[in-house]
Amino acid sequence: MSLRQITIIGTGLIGGSLALALRRKKFAGRIIGCDREAILEKAHNCGAIDEGIVEPGDAVRGSDLVVLATPVLAIVDLIQRLGPALPRHALLTDVGSTKSLVVDCAKKVLGKNASHCFLAAHPMAGKEVSGVEFADADLFHKAVWFVTPLENQNMQEGLIGEYLGWIDHIGARVAMLPADEHDRLCAWISHVPQMISTALSAALVEEFGEDAPLLAAGGRALQEMTRISASPYSMWRDVAISNKKNLADALWKVEQRLAHIRENLATRELAQEFDQAHALRKSATPKKARSD
């Protein structure tokens, strides 16, 4: 069965960007958006969707694929509401930033059919701004698209295989790992960086005031460190709640590292911290090919 109609619930930055990316790569079917009326109007005007429907239950009718592109706790609620009523042939997937809570909910609601009709996923892409007006067809180009397979789930056949083919076609790189490993990894590589940026920005405002021209004075380093502090709380609230244990553990370890640095500002221990930090960047540097 080929994808003839896709419903994207949540036509903001991620959902809108997915729709635009599919359109650019010549997806010929219909794309239905589901959101508030004002957002749907913007999504339609920018060419992301063919039709907008406010009510999720109505929006999924006739669709082969339903993408839940909302914050995590809303994804869980939508699985509970829509799962039992989905068309029998349809595939339900998500783009949530955490996976264990989502996967547990899907298995509970969908039961033994979960591995056939639900695909847990998370594209590692985004911006510090939200809304379909910032949607970008290139958002997922070269981005990792995590998939956390359920037990005995076949990634090559049926709608799952076709959808992942489209994910590859829009330029993303599919990577698979268990849901619990995903959440621990993302706590470190995504959620902690956000919290550090938020904490630094909040501390700067408290120390110097809201009107101090700090970004202009601080240069590129400060701008890079604080850019994502503008990210919406509404999304990160759900991340913090649904990945609390992993995030708290990672933050505690970073706090210990910062305390160690603070206590050793005038010792050789500081040089060791820099040396260990440099190893991260070295591991990301492509190695030169041998000429012999």
C-alpha positions in Angstrom: 0.0 0.0 0.0 1.4 3.4 -0.9 0.9 6.6 1.0 -1.9 8.6 -0.5 -2.9 10.8 2.4 -0.9 12.1 5.4 -2.3 13.8 8.4 0.1 16.0 10.4 -1.3 16.9 13.8 0.6 19.9 14.9 1.5 22.1 11.9 4.1 24.2 13.6 7.8 24.3 13.0 8.4 20.5 12.9 5.1 19.4 11.4 5.2 22.3 8.8 8.8 21.6 7.9 8.0 17.9 7.3 5.1 18.8 5.0 7.3 21.3 3.1 10.1 18.7 2.8 7.7 16.1 1.4 6.3 18.5 -1.1 9.8 19.5 -2.3 10.6 15.8 -2.8 7.4 15.4 -4.9 5.1 13.6 -2.5 2.0 13.5 -4.7 -0.6 12.6 -2.1 -2.7 14.9 0.1 -1.4 16.4 3.3 -4.0 17.3 5.9 -3.0 19.6 8.7 -4.6 19.6 12.2 -4.2 22.5 14.5 -5.9 25.7 15.5 -7.6 27.6 12.7 -5.2 30.5 12.6 -2.2 28.1 12.4 -3.9 26.1 9.7 -4.5 29.2 7.6 -0.7 30.0 7.8 0.2 26.4 6.9 -2.1 26.4 3.9 -0.9 29.8 2.7 2.8 28.7 2.8 1.9 25.5 0.8 2.5 23.0 3.6 -0.9 21.5 3.6 -3.8 20.9 1.2 -6.5 21.1 3.8 -6.8 22.1 7.5 -9.1 20.4 10.0 -9.3 21.5 13.6 -10.7 18.3 15.2 -8.1 15.4 15.3 -10.7 12.7 15.0 -11.9 14.2 11.7 -8.5 15.0 10.4 -7.3 11.4 10.5 -10.2 10.0 8.4 -9.0 8.4 5.2 -5.3 8.9 6.0 -2.7 6.2 5.6 -0.2 8.0 7.9 -0.8 10.1 10.9 2.2 12.1 12.3 1.9 13.5 15.8 4.0 16.7 15.8 3.1 18.2 19.2 4.9 18.3 22.6 5.4 15.0 24.3 2.5 15.0 26.7 0.1 16.0 24.0 1.4 13.1 21.9 0.5 10.7 24.7 -2.9 12.2 25.0 -3.5 11.9 21.2 -2.4 8.3 21.2 -5.0 7.6 23.9 -7.7 9.5 22.0 -6.9 8.4 18.4 -5.3 5.0 18.7 -8.4 2.9 19.1 -10.2 4.8 16.3 -7.5 4.9 13.6 -8.3 3.3 10.3 -7.1 -0.3 10.4 -4.5 0.1 7.7 -3.1 3.4 9.0 0.4 4.0 10.5 0.7 6.3 13.5 4.0 7.9 14.2 5.4 10.8 16.2 8.3 13.3 16.5 8.4 13.5 20.2 11.7 14.5 22.0 11.4 11.6 24.5 10.4 8.1 23.7 9.9 5.8 26.7 6.7 7.4 27.9 5.4 7.5 24.3 6.3 3.9 23.6 4.7 2.7 26.8 1.5 4.5 26.0 1.4 3.2 22.5 1.9 -0.4 23.7 -0.8 0.0 26.3 -3.4 1.6 24.0 -2.7 -0.4 20.8 -1.8 -3.7 22.4 -0.5 -6.6 20.2 -1.1 -4.4 17.1 1.3 -1.7 18.2 4.3 -3.0 16.3 2.2 -3.0 13.1 0.6 0.4 13.4 2.9 2.6 15.5 6.4 3.9 14.8 8.2 5.9 17.6 10.5 8.5 16.1 12.4 11.7 16.9 14.1 14.0 14.4 17.1 15.8 15.9 16.3 19.1 14.3 14.7 22.3 15.3 15.1 26.0 15.9 15.0 28.4 18.8 11.8 29.8 17.4 8.4 28.0 16.9 5.5 28.3 14.5 4.8 27.3 10.9 6.0 30.7 9.7 9.5 29.4 10.5 9.0 26.1 8.8 11.8 25.1 6.5 11.9 22.3 3.8 15.7 21.9 4.5 15.3 21.6 8.3 15.9 17.8 8.3 18.7 17.7 5.7 21.6 15.7 7.2 19.8 15.5 10.6 19.5 12.3 12.5 16.0 10.9 12.6 15.9 8.5 15.6 13.6 5.5 15.5 13.0 3.4 18.6 11.6 0.1 17.2 9.1 -1.9 19.2 9.7 -5.6 19.8 9.7 -7.7 16.5 8.9 -4.6 14.5 9.8 -4.8 10.8 11.4 -1.6 9.5 11.4 -2.5 5.8 7.9 -3.7 5.0 4.6 -1.9 4.5 3.9 1.7 5.5 6.8 1.7 8.0 9.2 1.0 5.2 7.7 3.4 2.8 7.6 6.2 5.4 11.2 5.7 6.4 12.0 5.8 2.7 10.5 9.2 2.5 12.5 10.3 5.6 15.6 9.2 3.8 14.5 11.0 0.7 14.1 14.3 2.5 17.7 14.1 3.5 17.5 12.8 7.1 19.6 9.9 8.4 17.6 7.2 10.2 19.2 5.8 13.3 17.7 3.1 15.5 18.1 2.5 19.2 15.9 1.3 22.2 13.6 3.9 23.7 15.5 4.0 27.1 18.8 4.4 25.4 17.4 7.2 23.3 16.1 9.1 26.3 19.5 8.8 28.2 21.4 9.9 25.1 19.1 12.8 24.3 19.3 14.0 27.9 23.0 14.6 27.3 23.1 15.8 23.7 19.9 17.8 23.6 18.2 18.4 26.9 21.2 19.4 29.0 22.5 21.9 26.4 19.0 23.5 26.5 19.0 23.8 30.3 22.5 25.2 30.3 21.6 27.8 27.8 18.5 28.7 29.7 20.4 28.9 33.0 23.2 31.0 31.6 20.7 33.5 30.0 18.6 33.7 33.1 21.7 34.4 35.2 22.9 37.1 32.8 19.6 38.8 33.0 19.6 38.6 36.8 23.2 39.9 37.0 23.0 42.7 34.4 19.3 43.4 33.8 17.1 42.9 30.8 18.3 45.9 28.8 22.0 45.4 29.0 23.5 45.0 25.5 25.2 41.7 26.4 24.9 39.8 23.1 26.5 42.6 21.1 29.3 42.9 23.6 29.8 39.2 24.2 30.5 38.2 20.6 30.0 34.9 18.9 30.7 32.7 21.9 27.9 34.2 24.0 25.5 34.3 21.0 26.0 30.6 20.3 25.7 29.6 24.0 22.5 31.6 24.5 20.7 31.1 21.1 18.5 28.2 22.2 17.5 30.0 25.4 14.8 31.5 23.3 13.2 28.1 22.8 9.6 27.8 24.0 8.9 26.6 27.5 5.8 24.8 26.3 7.9 22.2 24.6 10.7 21.9 27.1 8.2 21.5 30.0 7.1 18.2 28.5 10.7 17.1 27.9 11.7 17.8 31.5 8.6 16.0 32.9 8.9 13.0 30.6 12.7 12.5 30.9 13.1 13.8 34.5 15.3 11.1 35.8 17.8 11.1 32.9 17.9 14.9 32.8 18.4 15.3 36.5 21.2 12.7 36.5 23.0 14.4 33.6 22.5 17.9 35.1 23.9 16.7 38.5 27.1 15.3 36.7 27.5 18.6 34.9 27.1 20.5 38.2 29.8 18.4 39.7 32.1 19.1 36.8 31.5 22.9 37.1 32.1 22.7 40.8 35.4 21.0 40.1 36.4 23.7 37.6 35.4 26.4 40.1 37.5 24.8 42.8 40.6 24.5 40.5 40.7 27.8 38.6 44.3 28.3 39.7 45.6 24.7 39.5 46.7 22.2 36.8 43.4 20.5 37.2 41.9 23.1 35.0 44.2 22.2 32.1 43.1 18.6 32.5 39.5 19.6 32.1 40.4 21.5 28.9 42.3 18.5 27.6 39.4 16.2 28.2 37.0 18.6 26.6 39.1 18.9 23.5 38.7 15.2 22.9 35.1 15.7 22.0 35.9 17.9 19.1 38.8 15.7 18.0 36.5 12.8 17.7 34.3 14.8 15.3 37.1 15.8 13.0 37.4 13.7 9.9 40.6 11.8 9.7 42.8 12.3 6.7 43.2 9.4 4.3 46.6 7.8 4.2 48.5 8.6 1.0 50.3 5.2 0.9 
